[in-house]
Amino acid sequence: MNHKLRFLIPLLFLAVGISAQQRRLTIKDSLTNEALPYASINLLNGFGLFTDDNGQVTLEKDAPKTIKITYMGYASKEVALDKLTNPIIFLQPEANALSEVKVVNKKGNGKRKDFTVKPQLHDNINKMYWSSIGQQYAFYIPNTKKDGILKSITIPLIVKDIHQGMAEDPFETNPYGTMVNIAFMTNANQLPDKKLNDFEKKVVIQSNTIKDQITVNFDQEIEMPDDGLFVTFTIIGKTNKQGNYQPEMPYVIQEFDKKKKVKIILPNYALVEAPKGQLTYYRNVFSNITKWERITRPMVYKNEKEYPFLNVGIGYTFSGY
């Protein structure tokens, strides 16, 4: 590999060992006592993780002393861990103003037809982007037909990881899954704005069976607003062999300088130069910066090279008249 190539973010490091000073928390609904799966645990240092199916999470001894817990439809709560006497933390429900996903039975002029936009695929690791826990992507889909209903999306992926640019084997040889949460946001002047409806779908991408694309079919028919919508991908984290999410700290700490290094996980996305592909934004849900950003350079880049904006060439199928 060219010695002038650099990484946009550090390489993976091995997970830290289990410590007796770990703290296990459970997040529950204050009214029903039900566990809240995939609640957001913001470590308030630019990193975070999510609770598992049982609303539980284990924090390492080096976790910050204060965390912020959020869950859609509930009031957020900041918790001082050194003052916590009960490992169960309750969140207060709020009124949820989100609309439900509806099956649309509109009658147009003529027979409803399916329309498909094909994904733009390639396997060039010098034109790919990455995933980490809490990383969120938004892909714009316009509504080009009357009474459009989104039926599926196809995301172009790159099977290789960045380590394979320097060696034959991937960095992680043990197969694992990555859980991704799919949802929708409204379009406001070509920017993701608010959560569109109450739809969410968890998908697990397996590293040992991953192909050059993944297609997600929607069980419910997603009505497309006149000005289109954004499909969001939020990286939850790794899963076990059974496909169950296993919370883990999103970083490791280097021994020699005590700096935090982000853990990179699959999937990797195939990039295309704008205006090709679908308008793509990204951010990290645990960052203090909530602004959506464009992809300005790939995961592996040359310092002296100027890059255009980059998109992910997702495909999709929708029906309309």
Order of alpha helices (4+ residues) and beta strands (2+ residues): beta-beta-beta-beta-beta-beta-beta-beta-beta-beta-beta-beta-beta-beta-beta-beta-beta-beta-beta-beta-beta-beta-beta-beta-beta
